[in-house]
């Protein structure tokens, strides 16, 4: 995400992901279920994409991350 100290370069820019209707290069709706799947298993949903699988997120942490990402408008 832009304007953060992380300056990540592994995944696509997620700065305004909450305002997008679709994710994964317009492959999936930007709803909680697909966003959760995208966070944890992007390579399964769209092999070869820039987003890595983040399988260490689950339960409350995943729900909190989804809520945060949905707030990024």
PyMOL Python script that loads the backbone (N, CA, C, O; Angstrom):
from pymol import cmd

cmd.read_pdbstr("""\
ATOM      1  N   UNK A   1       0.838  -1.179   0.000  1.00  0.00           N
ATOM      2  CA  UNK A   1       0.000   0.000   0.000  1.00  0.00           C
ATOM      3  C   UNK A   1       0.880   1.238   0.000  1.00  0.00           C
ATOM      4  O   UNK A   1       1.881   1.308   0.714  1.00  0.00           O
ATOM      5  N   UNK A   2       0.505   2.183  -0.786  1.00  0.00           N
ATOM      6  CA  UNK A   2       1.247   3.439  -0.829  1.00  0.00           C
ATOM      7  C   UNK A   2       1.133   4.164   0.502  1.00  0.00           C
ATOM      8  O   UNK A   2       0.178   3.962   1.252  1.00  0.00           O
ATOM      9  N   UNK A   3       2.097   4.993   0.782  1.00  0.00           N
ATOM     10  CA  UNK A   3       2.143   5.835   1.984  1.00  0.00           C
ATOM     11  C   UNK A   3       2.336   5.025   3.260  1.00  0.00           C
ATOM     12  O   UNK A   3       1.929   5.464   4.336  1.00  0.00           O
ATOM     13  N   UNK A   4       2.943   3.863   3.157  1.00  0.00           N
ATOM     14  CA  UNK A   4       3.293   3.096   4.349  1.00  0.00           C
ATOM     15  C   UNK A   4       4.807   2.932   4.376  1.00  0.00           C
ATOM     16  O   UNK A   4       5.472   3.068   3.349  1.00  0.00           O
ATOM     17  N   UNK A   5       5.335   2.645   5.529  1.00  0.00           N
ATOM     18  CA  UNK A   5       6.779   2.470   5.653  1.00  0.00           C
ATOM     19  C   UNK A   5       7.225   1.130   5.069  1.00  0.00           C
ATOM     20  O   UNK A   5       8.411   0.946   4.795  1.00  0.00           O
ATOM     21  N   UNK A   6       6.302   0.198   4.875  1.00  0.00           N
ATOM     22  CA  UNK A   6       6.662  -1.137   4.395  1.00  0.00           C
ATOM     23  C   UNK A   6       7.219  -1.112   2.978  1.00  0.00           C
ATOM     24  O   UNK A   6       8.146  -1.860   2.666  1.00  0.00           O
ATOM     25  N   UNK A   7       6.672  -0.271   2.124  1.00  0.00           N
ATOM     26  CA  UNK A   7       7.100  -0.162   0.725  1.00  0.00           C
ATOM     27  C   UNK A   7       7.211  -1.534   0.071  1.00  0.00           C
ATOM     28  O   UNK A   7       8.201  -1.831  -0.599  1.00  0.00           O
ATOM     29  N   UNK A   8       6.197  -2.366   0.267  1.00  0.00           N
ATOM     30  CA  UNK A   8       6.190  -3.720  -0.267  1.00  0.00           C
ATOM     31  C   UNK A   8       6.241  -3.757  -1.783  1.00  0.00           C
ATOM     32  O   UNK A   8       5.738  -2.862  -2.463  1.00  0.00           O
ATOM     33  N   UNK A   9       6.846  -4.792  -2.289  1.00  0.00           N
ATOM     34  CA  UNK A   9       6.953  -4.972  -3.732  1.00  0.00           C
ATOM     35  C   UNK A   9       6.600  -6.393  -4.152  1.00  0.00           C
ATOM     36  O   UNK A   9       6.861  -6.781  -5.291  1.00  0.00           O
ATOM     37  N   UNK A  10       6.010  -7.174  -3.251  1.00  0.00           N
ATOM     38  CA  UNK A  10       5.717  -8.571  -3.549  1.00  0.00           C
ATOM     39  C   UNK A  10       4.363  -8.728  -4.219  1.00  0.00           C
ATOM     40  O   UNK A  10       4.223  -9.512  -5.158  1.00  0.00           O
ATOM     41  N   UNK A  11       3.387  -8.007  -3.759  1.00  0.00           N
ATOM     42  CA  UNK A  11       2.016  -8.155  -4.246  1.00  0.00           C
ATOM     43  C   UNK A  11       1.582  -6.893  -4.991  1.00  0.00           C
ATOM     44  O   UNK A  11       2.300  -5.893  -4.979  1.00  0.00           O
ATOM     45  N   UNK A  12       0.420  -6.929  -5.637  1.00  0.00           N
ATOM     46  CA  UNK A  12      -0.084  -5.736  -6.315  1.00  0.00           C
ATOM     47  C   UNK A  12      -0.438  -4.636  -5.316  1.00  0.00           C
ATOM     48  O   UNK A  12      -0.596  -4.893  -4.122  1.00  0.00           O
ATOM     49  N   UNK A  13      -0.558  -3.425  -5.814  1.00  0.00           N
ATOM     50  CA  UNK A  13      -0.910  -2.273  -4.982  1.00  0.00           C
ATOM     51  C   UNK A  13      -2.330  -2.441  -4.445  1.00  0.00           C
ATOM     52  O   UNK A  13      -3.282  -2.572  -5.214  1.00  0.00           O
ATOM     53  N   UNK A  14      -2.461  -2.436  -3.128  1.00  0.00           N
ATOM     54  CA  UNK A  14      -3.757  -2.627  -2.486  1.00  0.00           C
ATOM     55  C   UNK A  14      -4.268  -1.356  -1.814  1.00  0.00           C
ATOM     56  O   UNK A  14      -5.155  -1.417  -0.963  1.00  0.00           O
ATOM     57  N   UNK A  15      -3.709  -0.200  -2.195  1.00  0.00           N
ATOM     58  CA  UNK A  15      -4.016   1.060  -1.530  1.00  0.00           C
ATOM     59  C   UNK A  15      -5.520   1.320  -1.423  1.00  0.00           C
ATOM     60  O   UNK A  15      -5.994   1.684  -0.347  1.00  0.00           O
ATOM     61  N   UNK A  16      -6.265   1.148  -2.481  1.00  0.00           N
ATOM     62  CA  UNK A  16      -7.700   1.459  -2.484  1.00  0.00           C
ATOM     63  C   UNK A  16      -8.538   0.211  -2.735  1.00  0.00           C
ATOM     64  O   UNK A  16      -9.574   0.286  -3.395  1.00  0.00           O
ATOM     65  N   UNK A  17      -8.112  -0.912  -2.228  1.00  0.00           N
ATOM     66  CA  UNK A  17      -8.809  -2.172  -2.516  1.00  0.00           C
ATOM     67  C   UNK A  17     -10.265  -2.159  -2.060  1.00  0.00           C
ATOM     68  O   UNK A  17     -11.104  -2.815  -2.678  1.00  0.00           O
ATOM     69  N   UNK A  18     -10.578  -1.436  -1.007  1.00  0.00           N
ATOM     70  CA  UNK A  18     -11.954  -1.397  -0.511  1.00  0.00           C
ATOM     71  C   UNK A  18     -12.929  -0.737  -1.462  1.00  0.00           C
ATOM     72  O   UNK A  18     -14.133  -0.971  -1.368  1.00  0.00           O
ATOM     73  N   UNK A  19     -12.436   0.086  -2.377  1.00  0.00           N
ATOM     74  CA  UNK A  19     -13.329   0.750  -3.327  1.00  0.00           C
ATOM     75  C   UNK A  19     -13.464  -0.017  -4.639  1.00  0.00           C
ATOM     76  O   UNK A  19     -14.239   0.381  -5.508  1.00  0.00           O
ATOM     77  N   UNK A  20     -12.735  -1.089  -4.790  1.00  0.00           N
ATOM     78  CA  UNK A  20     -12.813  -1.883  -6.025  1.00  0.00           C
ATOM     79  C   UNK A  20     -14.005  -2.831  -5.975  1.00  0.00           C
ATOM     80  O   UNK A  20     -14.319  -3.397  -4.929  1.00  0.00           O
ATOM     81  N   UNK A  21     -14.659  -2.994  -7.113  1.00  0.00           N
ATOM     82  CA  UNK A  21     -15.763  -3.945  -7.206  1.00  0.00           C
ATOM     83  C   UNK A  21     -15.250  -5.363  -7.395  1.00  0.00           C
ATOM     84  O   UNK A  21     -15.906  -6.321  -6.986  1.00  0.00           O
ATOM     85  N   UNK A  22     -14.078  -5.504  -8.012  1.00  0.00           N
ATOM     86  CA  UNK A  22     -13.518  -6.813  -8.326  1.00  0.00           C
ATOM     87  C   UNK A  22     -12.067  -6.871  -7.842  1.00  0.00           C
ATOM     88  O   UNK A  22     -11.413  -5.843  -7.668  1.00  0.00           O
ATOM     89  N   UNK A  23     -11.580  -8.098  -7.629  1.00  0.00           N
ATOM     90  CA  UNK A  23     -10.180  -8.315  -7.251  1.00  0.00           C
ATOM     91  C   UNK A  23      -9.569  -9.357  -8.189  1.00  0.00           C
ATOM     92  O   UNK A  23     -10.282  -9.995  -8.964  1.00  0.00           O
ATOM     93  N   UNK A  24      -8.273  -9.523  -8.116  1.00  0.00           N
ATOM     94  CA  UNK A  24      -7.604 -10.524  -8.943  1.00  0.00           C
ATOM     95  C   UNK A  24      -7.712 -10.211 -10.417  1.00  0.00           C
ATOM     96  O   UNK A  24      -8.084 -11.066 -11.221  1.00  0.00           O
ATOM     97  N   UNK A  25      -7.376  -8.955 -10.774  1.00  0.00           N
ATOM     98  CA  UNK A  25      -7.486  -8.508 -12.172  1.00  0.00           C
ATOM     99  C   UNK A  25      -8.901  -8.744 -12.713  1.00  0.00           C
ATOM    100  O   UNK A  25      -9.091  -9.274 -13.807  1.00  0.00           O
ATOM    101  N   UNK A  26      -9.877  -8.334 -11.912  1.00  0.00           N
ATOM    102  CA  UNK A  26     -11.301  -8.445 -12.265  1.00  0.00           C
ATOM    103  C   UNK A  26     -11.779  -9.881 -12.430  1.00  0.00           C
ATOM    104  O   UNK A  26     -12.679 -10.154 -13.224  1.00  0.00           O
ATOM    105  N   UNK A  27     -11.175 -10.797 -11.681  1.00  0.00           N
ATOM    106  CA  UNK A  27     -11.557 -12.208 -11.766  1.00  0.00           C
ATOM    107  C   UNK A  27     -12.594 -12.623 -10.724  1.00  0.00           C
ATOM    108  O   UNK A  27     -13.327 -13.591 -10.926  1.00  0.00           O
ATOM    109  N   UNK A  28     -12.656 -11.880  -9.595  1.00  0.00           N
ATOM    110  CA  UNK A  28     -13.530 -12.269  -8.487  1.00  0.00           C
ATOM    111  C   UNK A  28     -14.179 -11.032  -7.886  1.00  0.00           C
ATOM    112  O   UNK A  28     -13.571  -9.961  -7.868  1.00  0.00           O
ATOM    113  N   UNK A  29     -15.430 -11.166  -7.384  1.00  0.00           N
ATOM    114  CA  UNK A  29     -16.050 -10.032  -6.708  1.00  0.00           C
ATOM    115  C   UNK A  29     -15.297  -9.678  -5.432  1.00  0.00           C
ATOM    116  O   UNK A  29     -14.746 -10.548  -4.758  1.00  0.00           O
ATOM    117  N   UNK A  30     -15.282  -8.418  -5.119  1.00  0.00           N
ATOM    118  CA  UNK A  30     -14.590  -7.953  -3.915  1.00  0.00           C
ATOM    119  C   UNK A  30     -15.551  -8.030  -2.728  1.00  0.00           C
ATOM    120  O   UNK A  30     -15.997  -7.012  -2.199  1.00  0.00           O
ATOM    121  N   UNK A  31     -15.854  -9.256  -2.328  1.00  0.00           N
ATOM    122  CA  UNK A  31     -16.676  -9.475  -1.137  1.00  0.00           C
ATOM    123  C   UNK A  31     -15.809 -10.167  -0.087  1.00  0.00           C
ATOM    124  O   UNK A  31     -14.684 -10.574  -0.378  1.00  0.00           O
ATOM    125  N   UNK A  32     -16.325 -10.298   1.122  1.00  0.00           N
ATOM    126  CA  UNK A  32     -15.525 -10.846   2.224  1.00  0.00           C
ATOM    127  C   UNK A  32     -15.037 -12.265   1.934  1.00  0.00           C
ATOM    128  O   UNK A  32     -13.892 -12.597   2.241  1.00  0.00           O
ATOM    129  N   UNK A  33     -15.882 -13.092   1.354  1.00  0.00           N
ATOM    130  CA  UNK A  33     -15.490 -14.481   1.091  1.00  0.00           C
ATOM    131  C   UNK A  33     -14.362 -14.562   0.070  1.00  0.00           C
ATOM    132  O   UNK A  33     -13.361 -15.240   0.300  1.00  0.00           O
ATOM    133  N   UNK A  34     -14.522 -13.873  -1.053  1.00  0.00           N
ATOM    134  CA  UNK A  34     -13.476 -13.929  -2.085  1.00  0.00           C
ATOM    135  C   UNK A  34     -12.215 -13.203  -1.642  1.00  0.00           C
ATOM    136  O   UNK A  34     -11.110 -13.629  -1.978  1.00  0.00           O
ATOM    137  N   UNK A  35     -12.361 -12.120  -0.897  1.00  0.00           N
ATOM    138  CA  UNK A  35     -11.188 -11.413  -0.402  1.00  0.00           C
ATOM    139  C   UNK A  35     -10.421 -12.288   0.586  1.00  0.00           C
ATOM    140  O   UNK A  35      -9.190 -12.309   0.566  1.00  0.00           O
ATOM    141  N   UNK A  36     -11.123 -13.000   1.438  1.00  0.00           N
ATOM    142  CA  UNK A  36     -10.466 -13.929   2.357  1.00  0.00           C
ATOM    143  C   UNK A  36      -9.742 -15.027   1.613  1.00  0.00           C
ATOM    144  O   UNK A  36      -8.618 -15.385   1.965  1.00  0.00           O
ATOM    145  N   UNK A  37     -10.374 -15.561   0.592  1.00  0.00           N
ATOM    146  CA  UNK A  37      -9.719 -16.567  -0.241  1.00  0.00           C
ATOM    147  C   UNK A  37      -8.513 -16.009  -0.959  1.00  0.00           C
ATOM    148  O   UNK A  37      -7.487 -16.678  -1.078  1.00  0.00           O
ATOM    149  N   UNK A  38      -8.633 -14.783  -1.438  1.00  0.00           N
ATOM    150  CA  UNK A  38      -7.532 -14.130  -2.141  1.00  0.00           C
ATOM    151  C   UNK A  38      -6.338 -13.916  -1.208  1.00  0.00           C
ATOM    152  O   UNK A  38      -5.192 -14.130  -1.603  1.00  0.00           O
ATOM    153  N   UNK A  39      -6.606 -13.499   0.010  1.00  0.00           N
ATOM    154  CA  UNK A  39      -5.524 -13.275   0.974  1.00  0.00           C
ATOM    155  C   UNK A  39      -4.801 -14.584   1.274  1.00  0.00           C
ATOM    156  O   UNK A  39      -3.570 -14.626   1.283  1.00  0.00           O
ATOM    157  N   UNK A  40      -5.545 -15.632   1.514  1.00  0.00           N
ATOM    158  CA  UNK A  40      -4.926 -16.879   1.968  1.00  0.00           C
ATOM    159  C   UNK A  40      -4.496 -17.816   0.844  1.00  0.00           C
ATOM    160  O   UNK A  40      -3.544 -18.578   1.012  1.00  0.00           O
ATOM    161  N   UNK A  41      -5.180 -17.773  -0.298  1.00  0.00           N
ATOM    162  CA  UNK A  41      -4.893 -18.741  -1.364  1.00  0.00           C
ATOM    163  C   UNK A  41      -4.962 -18.116  -2.756  1.00  0.00           C
ATOM    164  O   UNK A  41      -5.583 -18.677  -3.659  1.00  0.00           O
ATOM    165  N   UNK A  42      -4.338 -16.977  -2.929  1.00  0.00           N
ATOM    166  CA  UNK A  42      -4.362 -16.294  -4.227  1.00  0.00           C
ATOM    167  C   UNK A  42      -3.802 -17.159  -5.348  1.00  0.00           C
ATOM    168  O   UNK A  42      -4.324 -17.143  -6.463  1.00  0.00           O
ATOM    169  N   UNK A  43      -2.753 -17.907  -5.066  1.00  0.00           N
ATOM    170  CA  UNK A  43      -2.131 -18.732  -6.108  1.00  0.00           C
ATOM    171  C   UNK A  43      -3.042 -19.883  -6.545  1.00  0.00           C
ATOM    172  O   UNK A  43      -2.919 -20.373  -7.668  1.00  0.00           O
ATOM    173  N   UNK A  44      -3.936 -20.308  -5.686  1.00  0.00           N
ATOM    174  CA  UNK A  44      -4.917 -21.328  -6.063  1.00  0.00           C
ATOM    175  C   UNK A  44      -6.017 -20.703  -6.904  1.00  0.00           C
ATOM    176  O   UNK A  44      -6.488 -21.297  -7.874  1.00  0.00           O
ATOM    177  N   UNK A  45      -6.423 -19.489  -6.521  1.00  0.00           N
ATOM    178  CA  UNK A  45      -7.497 -18.818  -7.234  1.00  0.00           C
ATOM    179  C   UNK A  45      -7.050 -18.332  -8.607  1.00  0.00           C
ATOM    180  O   UNK A  45      -7.816 -18.387  -9.569  1.00  0.00           O
ATOM    181  N   UNK A  46      -5.799 -17.854  -8.699  1.00  0.00           N
ATOM    182  CA  UNK A  46      -5.285 -17.336  -9.963  1.00  0.00           C
ATOM    183  C   UNK A  46      -3.786 -17.630 -10.036  1.00  0.00           C
ATOM    184  O   UNK A  46      -2.965 -16.771  -9.715  1.00  0.00           O
ATOM    185  N   UNK A  47      -3.431 -18.855 -10.461  1.00  0.00           N
ATOM    186  CA  UNK A  47      -2.017 -19.245 -10.498  1.00  0.00           C
ATOM    187  C   UNK A  47      -1.153 -18.255 -11.281  1.00  0.00           C
ATOM    188  O   UNK A  47      -1.523 -17.798 -12.362  1.00  0.00           O
ATOM    189  N   UNK A  48       0.004 -17.940 -10.705  1.00  0.00           N
ATOM    190  CA  UNK A  48       0.945 -17.038 -11.353  1.00  0.00           C
ATOM    191  C   UNK A  48       0.732 -15.571 -11.053  1.00  0.00           C
ATOM    192  O   UNK A  48       1.496 -14.731 -11.530  1.00  0.00           O
ATOM    193  N   UNK A  49      -0.302 -15.234 -10.262  1.00  0.00           N
ATOM    194  CA  UNK A  49      -0.537 -13.827  -9.940  1.00  0.00           C
ATOM    195  C   UNK A  49       0.568 -13.306  -9.016  1.00  0.00           C
ATOM    196  O   UNK A  49       1.349 -14.086  -8.470  1.00  0.00           O
ATOM    197  N   UNK A  50       0.626 -11.993  -8.848  1.00  0.00           N
ATOM    198  CA  UNK A  50       1.658 -11.381  -8.009  1.00  0.00           C
ATOM    199  C   UNK A  50       1.404 -11.566  -6.518  1.00  0.00           C
ATOM    200  O   UNK A  50       2.323 -11.407  -5.715  1.00  0.00           O
ATOM    201  N   UNK A  51       0.184 -11.895  -6.138  1.00  0.00           N
ATOM    202  CA  UNK A  51      -0.183 -12.025  -4.727  1.00  0.00           C
ATOM    203  C   UNK A  51       0.281 -13.377  -4.189  1.00  0.00           C
ATOM    204  O   UNK A  51      -0.082 -14.416  -4.741  1.00  0.00           O
ATOM    205  N   UNK A  52       1.075 -13.378  -3.126  1.00  0.00           N
ATOM    206  CA  UNK A  52       1.496 -14.661  -2.555  1.00  0.00           C
ATOM    207  C   UNK A  52       0.385 -15.259  -1.689  1.00  0.00           C
ATOM    208  O   UNK A  52      -0.492 -14.534  -1.220  1.00  0.00           O
ATOM    209  N   UNK A  53       0.416 -16.567  -1.477  1.00  0.00           N
ATOM    210  CA  UNK A  53      -0.481 -17.203  -0.508  1.00  0.00           C
ATOM    211  C   UNK A  53      -0.043 -16.801   0.893  1.00  0.00           C
ATOM    212  O   UNK A  53       1.141 -16.884   1.220  1.00  0.00           O
ATOM    213  N   UNK A  54      -0.972 -16.375   1.709  1.00  0.00           N
ATOM    214  CA  UNK A  54      -0.684 -15.980   3.092  1.00  0.00           C
ATOM    215  C   UNK A  54      -1.493 -16.886   4.014  1.00  0.00           C
ATOM    216  O   UNK A  54      -2.410 -16.437   4.703  1.00  0.00           O
ATOM    217  N   UNK A  55      -1.142 -18.147   4.014  1.00  0.00           N
ATOM    218  CA  UNK A  55      -1.931 -19.154   4.714  1.00  0.00           C
ATOM    219  C   UNK A  55      -1.843 -19.071   6.229  1.00  0.00           C
ATOM    220  O   UNK A  55      -2.576 -19.772   6.926  1.00  0.00           O
ATOM    221  N   UNK A  56      -0.965 -18.234   6.748  1.00  0.00           N
ATOM    222  CA  UNK A  56      -0.860 -18.098   8.206  1.00  0.00           C
ATOM    223  C   UNK A  56      -1.989 -17.263   8.782  1.00  0.00           C
ATOM    224  O   UNK A  56      -2.167 -17.239   9.999  1.00  0.00           O
ATOM    225  N   UNK A  57      -2.762 -16.572   7.939  1.00  0.00           N
ATOM    226  CA  UNK A  57      -3.926 -15.833   8.423  1.00  0.00           C
ATOM    227  C   UNK A  57      -5.109 -16.774   8.519  1.00  0.00           C
ATOM    228  O   UNK A  57      -5.389 -17.511   7.574  1.00  0.00           O
ATOM    229  N   UNK A  58      -5.813 -16.763   9.649  1.00  0.00           N
ATOM    230  CA  UNK A  58      -7.037 -17.539   9.800  1.00  0.00           C
ATOM    231  C   UNK A  58      -7.868 -16.945  10.932  1.00  0.00           C
ATOM    232  O   UNK A  58      -7.385 -16.096  11.681  1.00  0.00           O
ATOM    233  N   UNK A  59      -9.091 -17.382  11.056  1.00  0.00           N
ATOM    234  CA  UNK A  59      -9.976 -16.978  12.147  1.00  0.00           C
ATOM    235  C   UNK A  59     -10.069 -15.483  12.365  1.00  0.00           C
ATOM    236  O   UNK A  59     -10.235 -14.727  11.409  1.00  0.00           O
ATOM    237  N   UNK A  60      -9.964 -15.044  13.617  1.00  0.00           N
ATOM    238  CA  UNK A  60     -10.127 -13.628  13.953  1.00  0.00           C
ATOM    239  C   UNK A  60      -9.141 -12.709  13.229  1.00  0.00           C
ATOM    240  O   UNK A  60      -9.505 -11.602  12.831  1.00  0.00           O
ATOM    241  N   UNK A  61      -7.908 -13.156  13.057  1.00  0.00           N
ATOM    242  CA  UNK A  61      -6.919 -12.318  12.368  1.00  0.00           C
ATOM    243  C   UNK A  61      -7.307 -12.096  10.912  1.00  0.00           C
ATOM    244  O   UNK A  61      -7.179 -10.985  10.398  1.00  0.00           O
ATOM    245  N   UNK A  62      -7.776 -13.139  10.249  1.00  0.00           N
ATOM    246  CA  UNK A  62      -8.193 -13.008   8.853  1.00  0.00           C
ATOM    247  C   UNK A  62      -9.408 -12.095   8.752  1.00  0.00           C
ATOM    248  O   UNK A  62      -9.460 -11.238   7.870  1.00  0.00           O
ATOM    249  N   UNK A  63     -10.381 -12.263   9.635  1.00  0.00           N
ATOM    250  CA  UNK A  63     -11.567 -11.396   9.601  1.00  0.00           C
ATOM    251  C   UNK A  63     -11.187  -9.937   9.844  1.00  0.00           C
ATOM    252  O   UNK A  63     -11.746  -9.041   9.212  1.00  0.00           O
ATOM    253  N   UNK A  64     -10.250  -9.689  10.746  1.00  0.00           N
ATOM    254  CA  UNK A  64      -9.799  -8.318  11.007  1.00  0.00           C
ATOM    255  C   UNK A  64      -9.095  -7.739   9.790  1.00  0.00           C
ATOM    256  O   UNK A  64      -9.296  -6.572   9.453  1.00  0.00           O
ATOM    257  N   UNK A  65      -8.271  -8.543   9.129  1.00  0.00           N
ATOM    258  CA  UNK A  65      -7.568  -8.067   7.929  1.00  0.00           C
ATOM    259  C   UNK A  65      -8.556  -7.781   6.806  1.00  0.00           C
ATOM    260  O   UNK A  65      -8.418  -6.779   6.104  1.00  0.00           O
ATOM    261  N   UNK A  66      -9.546  -8.642   6.627  1.00  0.00           N
ATOM    262  CA  UNK A  66     -10.570  -8.405   5.609  1.00  0.00           C
ATOM    263  C   UNK A  66     -11.308  -7.092   5.893  1.00  0.00           C
ATOM    264  O   UNK A  66     -11.508  -6.285   4.985  1.00  0.00           O
ATOM    265  N   UNK A  67     -11.707  -6.878   7.133  1.00  0.00           N
ATOM    266  CA  UNK A  67     -12.408  -5.640   7.512  1.00  0.00           C
ATOM    267  C   UNK A  67     -11.526  -4.427   7.244  1.00  0.00           C
ATOM    268  O   UNK A  67     -12.002  -3.418   6.723  1.00  0.00           O
ATOM    269  N   UNK A  68     -10.259  -4.517   7.591  1.00  0.00           N
ATOM    270  CA  UNK A  68      -9.344  -3.407   7.339  1.00  0.00           C
ATOM    271  C   UNK A  68      -9.231  -3.137   5.838  1.00  0.00           C
ATOM    272  O   UNK A  68      -9.340  -1.991   5.400  1.00  0.00           O
ATOM    273  N   UNK A  69      -9.013  -4.182   5.059  1.00  0.00           N
ATOM    274  CA  UNK A  69      -8.863  -3.993   3.616  1.00  0.00           C
ATOM    275  C   UNK A  69     -10.128  -3.436   2.976  1.00  0.00           C
ATOM    276  O   UNK A  69     -10.059  -2.636   2.043  1.00  0.00           O
ATOM    277  N   UNK A  70     -11.287  -3.862   3.483  1.00  0.00           N
ATOM    278  CA  UNK A  70     -12.539  -3.325   2.950  1.00  0.00           C
ATOM    279  C   UNK A  70     -12.729  -1.849   3.299  1.00  0.00           C
ATOM    280  O   UNK A  70     -13.492  -1.145   2.638  1.00  0.00           O
ATOM    281  N   UNK A  71     -12.034  -1.384   4.341  1.00  0.00           N
ATOM    282  CA  UNK A  71     -12.138   0.027   4.732  1.00  0.00           C
ATOM    283  C   UNK A  71     -11.241   0.934   3.895  1.00  0.00           C
ATOM    284  O   UNK A  71     -11.375   2.155   3.960  1.00  0.00           O
ATOM    285  N   UNK A  72     -10.345   0.371   3.124  1.00  0.00           N
ATOM    286  CA  UNK A  72      -9.400   1.158   2.328  1.00  0.00           C
ATOM    287  C   UNK A  72     -10.085   1.638   1.054  1.00  0.00           C
ATOM    288  O   UNK A  72     -10.092   0.955   0.030  1.00  0.00           O
ATOM    289  N   UNK A  73     -10.648   2.810   1.147  1.00  0.00           N
ATOM    290  CA  UNK A  73     -11.403   3.359   0.012  1.00  0.00           C
ATOM    291  C   UNK A  73     -10.672   4.482  -0.587  1.00  0.00           C
ATOM    292  O   UNK A  73     -11.143   5.078  -1.555  1.00  0.00           O
TER     293      UNK A  73
END
""", "prot")
cmd.dss("prot")
cmd.show_as("cartoon", "prot")
cmd.util.cbc("prot")
cmd.orient("prot")
